[in-house]
Amino acid sequence: MSATGTRDMAIANSVVDLITLRDQSRKELTECINKMKGPKALVLDPSLSGPLGLIAEKQLLKEHGVEKTYHLRSEPFETDQRRVMFLVRDKIWNMKAIAKQVKFNQSNRQKLEYCVIVVPRRTIVCERVLEEEGIYNDVQLGEFDLGLIPCEDDVISMEYPDALRECLCDGDFSSLFYAARCIRKLESRFGIIPTIKGKGASAKKVADIIVRMRRELPEESCGEGEEQEIDELILVDRESDLVTPMLTQLTYEGLIDDIYGISNGIVELPSELISSAPQVGDKKARVKVQFNSSDQLFALLRDANFEQVGSIVKKRATFLKAVQDEKDSLQGKSVTEIKEYVRKLKEINIQQEKNLLSLHTSIALEIKSLVTSCLFSVNSFPLVLSCNIPIREGWKWSKGFFKEES
C-alpha cells in the first residue's frame, strides 16, 4: 500500500473530515512550489521534513518540478539545478544559512534563481536579516502556513516544538498567534466553534485572539455559514502543568517513544528487530517504520499498559491462525459462508498481519528485556525519572552513576 493510502486509513475514521483538511494543505503547498516554474532543487529546513511528510509524498513534489531535495545546513552545498527554492521556518539562523548559500553560489559565478518560502509566515525580522546580508533583492519571498496537520484520526498538530521555549524563555508569543490562526482556519472549514474554555494565561491569550479575528475578518471567511461540526474547544496552557510530560510512560506506545523515539509517526528501529529488513553487519543500522492506526495490531496495543501487551498479541495470533484454519474447512460450506470468508480475507491481509505480529513481538521482547534490567531497580529508576532522561540513555547513565558512588 502506498504511503498516501496508509495515511488516509489512519485519518479516515475521524469525527470531522481530516482528509479534506490534509488535502487543502497539500494544495497550498503545491501552489507555493509552483511559484517557481520549471525544474528546481528544494532545500528544506530539517525540522520541516517530518511534518511535510504527513501531507505530501516525494512523488507529489516531483510532479511539481522538484528534481532534488536537500536539507539546509550551516555549510553551503553545490547543486546542478538552476532554480533553488528554500522552504524554512522563520528563524534568524535559517535566513543566515540561506544568505551563506546564495553568496557561495555567487562566488562560484553561478547565476541561479532563488525563492524563499517562510513557514508559517514571512516576518519583518526575516526580511531585515536578508537585507543586512545583502541578498534581499536576489531572492523571491513567499510564505506557507503549514497549519494543523492530521496525524491520526483524533490528533491534529501544528508540529511547532519550540512554542513553549519561545513563550517562557524568549518572551516571543508569536506561536500563540499562529495557534489562533490555525483554529480560525479550522473554523472556516467546519464552522464557528460556539464554546471556548481554557486554563492558563496563554490559553486566554489564544482565545482573545480568536475572538478578535472573528470580528476583524470578513464574514464570508469566518465559517459562519458552515454547519457547526465542532461543539467545544478546550485550550490548555502547558505552563499550567509542567510535571506531566516528565513522567515515564508505561503504555506500549509510550515506552517505544521513550526508548526509540517517535517523530511524526515514524520510528527508527534496529534492523535486527525487523524480519523483512535486509540484514547488514552493522548493529547500529536503523530502519524507519511508520506507526499509526492503519496498523490494526498497533491500534490495539498503543494505549495498553505494557503488562497487557503479551495477552493482546497472543489473542491476535490466535485470531489470525483461526482465519487461516478456516480455509481448510471450506469444503461443504454454503455459498453464503464462503462469501463471508472471502469478505473477511479482503479486510485482513494475512501475510501483512503476520509481519506486523512478528515486528510487535520483537519490539515487546526488546522493551521487556530493558525494563526488567537495573534501570527499573528501586535505586536507579527514581533518579532517571527526576532528570527526565530517555530510558536507553538513562540505563547507561544510572549504571555509571552507582558504580562511581560505590
C-alpha positions as CSV (number, residue, x, y, z in Angstrom):
1,M,0.0,0.0,0.0
2,S,1.3,3.5,-0.8
3,A,2.3,6.0,1.9
4,T,-0.7,8.2,0.9
5,G,-3.1,5.2,1.2
6,T,-1.7,4.3,4.7
7,R,-2.1,7.9,5.9
8,D,-5.7,8.0,4.5
9,M,-6.5,4.9,6.5
10,A,-5.1,6.5,9.7
11,I,-7.4,9.5,9.5
12,A,-10.4,8.0,7.7
13,N,-12.4,7.4,10.8
14,S,-12.1,10.9,12.3
15,V,-15.2,12.7,13.6
16,V,-14.5,15.6,11.2
17,D,-13.2,15.3,7.6
18,L,-9.5,15.4,8.2
19,I,-8.7,14.1,4.7
20,T,-10.1,17.3,3.3
21,L,-8.1,19.4,5.8
22,R,-4.9,17.5,4.7
23,D,-5.7,17.9,1.0
24,Q,-6.1,21.7,1.5
25,S,-2.6,21.9,3.0
26,R,-1.3,19.8,0.0
27,K,-3.0,22.2,-2.4
28,E,-1.5,25.3,-0.7
29,L,2.0,23.6,-0.6
30,T,1.9,22.8,-4.4
31,E,0.8,26.4,-5.1
32,C,3.9,27.7,-3.2
33,I,6.1,25.3,-5.1
34,N,4.6,26.3,-8.4
35,K,5.6,30.0,-7.8
36,M,8.9,28.9,-9.3
37,K,8.3,27.5,-12.7
38,G,10.3,24.6,-14.2
39,P,12.6,22.0,-12.6
40,K,14.1,23.1,-9.3
41,A,16.0,22.0,-6.1
42,L,14.1,22.1,-2.9
43,V,16.1,23.0,0.2
44,L,14.2,22.1,3.4
45,D,14.6,23.2,7.0
46,P,15.3,19.8,8.6
47,S,12.6,20.4,11.2
48,L,10.0,20.5,8.4
49,S,10.8,17.2,6.7
50,G,8.7,15.1,9.1
51,P,5.6,17.4,9.1
52,L,5.7,17.8,5.4
53,G,5.9,14.0,5.0
54,L,2.5,13.8,6.7
55,I,0.8,15.9,4.0
56,A,2.8,15.2,0.8
57,E,4.9,12.4,-0.6
58,K,8.0,12.7,-2.7
59,Q,6.1,11.8,-5.9
60,L,3.9,14.9,-5.4
61,L,6.9,17.1,-5.2
62,K,8.4,15.6,-8.3
63,E,5.1,16.2,-10.2
64,H,5.6,19.9,-9.5
65,G,9.2,20.2,-10.7
66,V,11.2,19.2,-7.6
67,E,14.2,17.3,-9.1
68,K,16.4,17.2,-6.0
69,T,15.8,17.7,-2.3
70,Y,18.4,19.0,0.2
71,H,18.5,19.9,3.9
72,L,19.5,23.4,4.9
73,R,22.8,23.2,6.7
74,S,25.3,25.8,8.1
75,E,27.7,24.8,5.3
76,P,26.8,25.5,1.7
77,F,26.4,22.8,-0.9
78,E,26.7,22.5,-4.7
79,T,23.8,21.8,-7.0
80,D,23.4,21.4,-10.7
81,Q,19.9,22.9,-10.7
82,R,19.4,26.4,-12.0
83,R,16.5,27.2,-9.7
84,V,16.6,26.8,-5.9
85,M,13.6,27.0,-3.6
86,F,14.1,27.2,0.2
87,L,11.3,26.1,2.5
88,V,12.2,27.1,6.0
89,R,10.9,28.2,9.4
90,D,11.0,31.9,10.2
91,K,14.3,31.7,12.2
92,I,17.2,34.1,12.0
93,W,19.7,31.3,11.6
94,N,17.8,29.9,8.6
95,M,18.0,33.3,6.9
96,K,21.7,33.5,7.6
97,A,22.2,30.0,6.2
98,I,20.3,30.9,3.1
99,A,22.4,34.0,2.7
100,K,25.6,31.9,3.0
101,Q,24.4,29.5,0.3
102,V,23.5,32.3,-2.1
103,K,26.8,34.1,-1.6
104,F,28.6,30.7,-2.1
105,N,26.9,30.2,-5.4
106,Q,27.7,33.9,-6.4
107,S,31.4,33.4,-5.5
108,N,31.4,30.4,-7.9
109,R,29.8,32.7,-10.6
110,Q,26.6,30.6,-10.7
111,K,23.6,32.7,-11.8
112,L,20.7,30.9,-10.1
113,E,17.1,31.8,-9.4
114,Y,16.1,31.7,-5.7
115,C,12.8,31.6,-3.9
116,V,12.4,31.6,-0.1
117,I,9.2,30.3,1.3
118,V,8.9,31.1,5.0
119,V,6.8,28.9,7.4
120,P,4.4,29.9,8.9
121,R,4.7,33.5,7.6
122,R,7.4,35.9,6.4
123,T,8.3,38.3,9.1
124,I,10.0,41.8,9.3
125,V,12.9,40.1,11.1
126,C,13.5,37.7,8.3
127,E,13.4,40.4,5.7
128,R,15.8,42.6,7.8
129,V,18.3,39.7,8.1
130,L,18.2,39.2,4.3
131,E,18.7,42.9,3.7
132,E,21.7,43.0,6.1
133,E,23.2,40.0,4.4
134,G,22.9,41.8,1.1
135,I,20.7,39.2,-0.8
136,Y,17.2,40.6,-0.3
137,N,17.0,41.7,-4.0
138,D,18.4,38.3,-5.1
139,V,15.5,36.2,-3.8
140,Q,11.8,35.9,-4.3
141,L,10.0,35.9,-0.9
142,G,6.8,34.0,0.0
143,E,5.1,32.3,2.9
144,F,3.3,29.0,3.6
145,D,1.1,28.4,6.6
146,L,1.5,24.7,7.4
147,G,-1.4,24.9,9.7
148,L,-2.8,21.9,11.6
149,I,-1.5,18.6,10.3
150,P,-3.7,15.5,10.7
151,C,-1.5,12.8,12.4
152,E,-4.2,10.4,13.5
153,D,-8.0,10.2,13.3
154,D,-8.1,12.0,16.7
155,V,-4.9,14.1,16.6
156,I,-4.1,17.2,14.6
157,S,-0.9,19.1,15.4
158,M,0.9,22.3,14.5
159,E,4.2,20.5,14.8
160,Y,5.7,23.5,16.5
161,P,8.1,22.0,19.1
162,D,9.7,25.4,20.1
163,A,6.4,27.1,21.2
164,L,6.9,26.7,25.0
165,R,10.5,27.7,25.0
166,E,9.8,30.8,22.9
167,C,7.0,31.9,25.2
168,L,8.7,31.2,28.5
169,C,12.4,31.8,27.7
170,D,12.4,34.2,24.8
171,G,9.3,36.2,25.5
172,D,8.2,35.6,21.9
173,F,4.4,34.9,21.8
174,S,4.2,34.5,18.0
175,S,3.2,30.9,18.4
176,L,0.0,31.9,20.2
177,F,-1.0,34.0,17.2
178,Y,-0.2,31.0,14.9
179,A,-2.3,28.7,17.1
180,A,-5.2,31.1,17.0
181,R,-4.8,31.4,13.2
182,C,-4.8,27.6,12.8
183,I,-8.0,27.3,14.8
184,R,-9.6,30.0,12.7
185,K,-8.6,28.0,9.6
186,L,-10.3,25.0,11.2
187,E,-13.4,27.1,11.8
188,S,-13.5,28.3,8.2
189,R,-13.9,24.6,7.2
190,F,-16.0,23.1,10.0
191,G,-18.0,26.1,11.2
192,I,-17.7,28.5,14.2
193,I,-16.9,26.7,17.5
194,P,-19.6,28.1,19.8
195,T,-17.9,27.3,23.2
196,I,-14.3,28.1,24.1
197,K,-12.9,27.0,27.5
198,G,-9.4,27.3,28.7
199,K,-6.9,27.1,31.6
200,G,-3.8,29.3,31.9
201,A,-2.7,32.7,30.8
202,S,-1.6,31.6,27.3
203,A,-4.9,29.9,26.8
204,K,-6.7,33.1,27.5
205,K,-4.5,35.0,25.0
206,V,-5.2,32.5,22.3
207,A,-9.0,32.7,23.0
208,D,-8.9,36.5,22.9
209,I,-7.0,36.4,19.5
210,I,-9.6,34.0,18.1
211,V,-12.5,36.3,19.1
212,R,-10.7,39.4,17.7
213,M,-10.0,37.6,14.4
214,R,-13.7,36.7,14.1
215,R,-14.6,40.4,14.4
216,E,-11.9,41.6,12.0
217,L,-12.2,39.1,9.2
218,P,-14.8,39.5,6.5
219,E,-18.0,37.5,7.3
220,E,-17.6,35.2,4.3
221,S,-14.3,33.9,5.5
222,C,-15.4,33.3,9.1
223,G,-17.1,30.0,8.7
224,E,-20.4,31.4,10.0
225,G,-22.3,29.9,7.0
226,E,-20.9,26.4,7.6
227,E,-22.6,23.8,9.7
228,Q,-21.1,23.6,13.2
229,E,-19.2,20.3,13.3
230,I,-17.2,21.1,16.5
231,D,-19.2,21.8,19.6
232,E,-16.4,22.9,22.0
233,L,-12.8,24.0,22.1
234,I,-10.7,23.4,25.2
235,L,-7.4,25.3,25.4
236,V,-4.8,24.2,28.0
237,D,-1.6,26.2,28.7
238,R,1.3,23.8,29.0
239,E,2.7,26.1,31.7
240,S,-0.2,25.2,34.0
241,D,1.1,21.6,34.2
242,L,4.9,21.2,33.6
243,V,5.2,17.9,35.6
244,T,3.1,15.5,33.4
245,P,5.5,15.5,30.4
246,M,8.3,14.4,32.7
247,L,6.5,11.3,33.9
248,T,7.7,8.0,32.5
249,Q,5.0,6.5,30.2
250,L,4.1,2.9,30.8
251,T,1.9,2.2,27.8
252,Y,3.3,0.3,24.8
253,E,3.5,3.4,22.5
254,G,4.9,5.5,25.4
255,L,7.7,3.1,26.0
256,I,8.5,2.9,22.3
257,D,8.7,6.7,22.3
258,D,11.0,6.7,25.3
259,I,13.3,4.0,24.0
260,Y,13.4,4.6,20.3
261,G,11.7,8.0,19.8
262,I,8.6,8.6,17.7
263,S,8.7,11.6,15.4
264,N,5.8,12.4,13.0
265,G,4.6,8.9,13.4
266,I,7.9,7.4,12.3
267,V,10.1,5.2,14.5
268,E,13.7,4.3,13.7
269,L,14.1,0.7,14.8
270,P,17.2,-1.5,14.9
271,S,17.3,-3.6,11.7
272,E,17.5,-6.9,13.6
273,L,14.0,-6.3,15.0
274,I,12.5,-6.4,11.5
275,S,12.5,-9.8,9.9
276,S,11.8,-8.3,6.4
277,A,14.7,-5.9,6.5
278,P,18.0,-6.8,4.8
279,Q,20.5,-7.9,7.5
280,V,23.7,-5.9,7.4
281,G,26.7,-6.4,9.6
282,D,26.2,-3.0,11.4
283,K,24.3,-3.5,14.6
284,K,23.6,0.3,14.6
285,A,21.7,0.1,11.3
286,R,18.2,1.6,11.6
287,V,15.0,1.1,9.6
288,K,12.2,3.6,9.5
289,V,8.8,2.2,10.3
290,Q,5.5,4.2,10.3
291,F,3.2,3.5,13.2
292,N,-0.4,4.7,13.1
293,S,-3.9,3.3,13.4
294,S,-3.8,1.8,9.9
295,D,-1.8,-1.0,11.7
296,Q,-4.7,-2.8,13.4
297,L,-2.5,-4.5,15.9
298,F,-0.7,-1.3,16.9
299,A,-4.1,0.3,17.3
300,L,-4.9,-2.3,19.9
301,L,-1.5,-2.1,21.6
302,R,-0.7,1.6,21.7
303,D,-2.7,2.7,24.7
304,A,-2.4,-0.6,26.6
305,N,-0.3,-0.9,29.8
306,F,2.8,-2.8,28.9
307,E,1.8,-5.7,31.2
308,Q,-1.2,-6.3,28.9
309,V,0.8,-6.4,25.6
310,G,1.6,-10.2,25.8
311,S,-2.1,-11.2,26.1
312,I,-3.2,-8.8,23.3
313,V,-0.5,-10.2,20.9
314,K,-1.5,-13.8,21.8
315,K,-5.2,-13.1,21.1
316,R,-4.3,-11.5,17.7
317,A,-2.1,-14.5,16.8
318,T,-4.9,-16.9,17.8
319,F,-7.4,-14.9,15.6
320,L,-5.1,-15.0,12.6
321,K,-4.5,-18.7,13.0
322,A,-8.3,-19.3,13.2
323,V,-8.8,-17.3,10.0
324,Q,-6.1,-19.5,8.2
325,D,-7.5,-22.7,9.6
326,E,-11.0,-21.8,8.4
327,K,-9.7,-22.1,4.8
328,D,-9.2,-25.8,5.2
329,S,-12.8,-26.4,6.4
330,L,-14.5,-24.5,3.5
331,Q,-15.3,-27.7,1.7
332,G,-19.0,-28.4,2.1
333,K,-19.8,-24.9,3.2
334,S,-22.7,-23.0,1.7
335,V,-22.1,-20.2,-0.8
336,T,-23.1,-17.6,1.8
337,E,-20.4,-18.9,4.2
338,I,-17.8,-18.9,1.5
339,K,-18.6,-15.3,0.6
340,E,-18.4,-14.3,4.2
341,Y,-14.9,-15.9,4.4
342,V,-13.8,-14.1,1.3
343,R,-15.0,-10.8,2.7
344,K,-13.0,-11.4,5.9
345,L,-9.9,-12.1,3.8
346,K,-10.3,-8.9,2.0
347,E,-10.4,-7.0,5.3
348,I,-7.3,-8.8,6.6
349,N,-4.1,-9.1,4.7
350,I,-2.8,-12.3,6.4
351,Q,0.8,-12.0,5.3
352,Q,1.0,-8.4,6.3
353,E,-0.6,-9.1,9.6
354,K,1.9,-11.9,10.2
355,N,4.8,-9.5,9.6
356,L,3.3,-6.9,11.9
357,L,2.7,-9.6,14.6
358,S,6.4,-10.6,14.3
359,L,7.5,-6.9,14.4
360,H,5.5,-6.0,17.5
361,T,6.5,-9.3,19.2
362,S,10.2,-8.4,18.7
363,I,9.7,-4.9,19.9
364,A,7.8,-6.1,23.0
365,L,10.6,-8.6,23.9
366,E,13.3,-5.9,23.4
367,I,11.4,-3.5,25.7
368,K,10.8,-6.2,28.3
369,S,14.5,-7.0,28.5
370,L,15.2,-3.3,29.0
371,V,12.5,-2.5,31.6
372,T,13.4,-5.6,33.7
373,S,17.1,-4.5,33.8
374,C,18.7,-2.4,36.6
375,L,17.0,0.7,35.1
376,F,13.8,-0.2,36.9
377,S,15.5,-1.1,40.2
378,V,14.4,0.8,43.3
379,N,17.6,2.8,43.4
380,S,18.2,4.0,39.9
381,F,14.7,4.4,38.4
382,P,13.6,7.5,40.5
383,L,16.9,9.3,39.6
384,V,16.3,8.6,35.9
385,L,12.8,9.9,36.3
386,S,13.8,13.1,38.1
387,C,16.3,14.0,35.4
388,N,13.8,13.1,32.6
389,I,16.5,11.1,30.8
390,P,15.4,8.8,27.9
391,I,15.2,5.2,29.1
392,R,18.0,3.8,26.9
393,E,20.4,6.6,27.9
394,G,19.2,6.5,31.4
395,W,20.1,2.9,31.8
396,K,23.7,3.6,30.8
397,W,23.8,6.7,33.0
398,S,22.4,5.1,36.1
399,K,24.8,2.2,35.9
400,G,27.8,4.5,35.7
401,F,26.4,6.7,38.5
402,F,26.0,3.9,41.0
403,K,29.4,2.4,40.1
404,E,31.0,5.7,40.9
405,E,29.0,6.0,44.2
406,S,30.1,2.6,45.3
